[in-house]
Amino acid sequence: MARVTAPAKLNFRLMVLAREEDGFHQIETLFARIRLADEIDIAPGTNGIRLRVANAQLGPPEDNLVFRAAVAFQLRIARTLDLDIELDKHVPAGAGLGGGSSDAAATLMELNRMHGAPLAAHELHALATTLGSDVPFFLSPAPFAIAWGRGERILPLTPPPDAHVLIGIADQPVSTAEAYALLAAHRRSHAHAPLPPLPAHVDLARWEMIARYAVNDFEDVLLSLLPGAAALRQCFERAGAMIARLTGSGAAVFGIFQDAARLDAAAATASAIAPHAQLIRTQTEFG
């Protein structure tokens, strides 16, 4: 049996660009890996691919990205797999933290290793792009990177020093499809001037520069529908977070803090204003 970890991510920058004919949107995003992670156990089985999920109710196993990644790998190598997989969830689902995408990437990498590496790196990357726009980032070794397109174009960056992270979830999950639909409707009814892309050669190894370019296009429409997230983000900002943003398409917000004392103060205030919110302390994972 093999056990692998699947870390979550934050988006320090997420811009939604052109919509393609097939409905997918181009993006520009700045990814950062964090220590919060799921765990996946993969062992030989006897009756096809079977998935069990611990610590979460995520619907039918066939819809889970771990299962879909295993099936996609099986089809790609044209070999029937018998696997027993257990997914131990720690990354909240539907929060914009990329847990499902990271699970898929970890599954692809481990299955490729277990079967003697039948797929080259570029073949795994191509397979990852079929599973979601965040999956290629998690498949890459880079803990900090810019991605474009559907997430398949990745530029690793020199990261800033590791920092403390406080994640807050106070509202019900918002599906990615619903978030994109809401953003599209908002843009049809409001004038939208896209922000310029990140300047070439900008130094993002410093937190103050990341903060300068931090943005999330979903905030304009989603924070008005997620009052808990809006309150937590404001709380993190007032407590001295270097960056406080929605991550992905929500519903989680995060604050980046230089030291644990400021994070603890922010967490205490957040617990008072949103007593039912889920607060998660973690750190960036830049190595």
Secondary structure, DSSP 8 states (H G I E B T S, - for coil): -EEEEEEEEEEEEEEEEEE-TTS-EEEEEEEEEEEEEEEEEEEE-SSSEEEEEES---S-GGGSHHHHHHHHHHHHHT----EEEEEE--S-TTSSS-HHHHHHHHHHHHHHHHTT--S-HHHHHHHHHTT-TTHHHHHSS-SEEEEEETTTEEEE-------EEEEEE-S----HHHHHHHHHHHHHHS---------TT---SSHHHHHHH-EETTHHHHTTT-HHHHHHHHHHHHTT-SEEEE-TTSS-EEEEESSHHHHHHHHHHHHHH-TT-EEEEEEB---
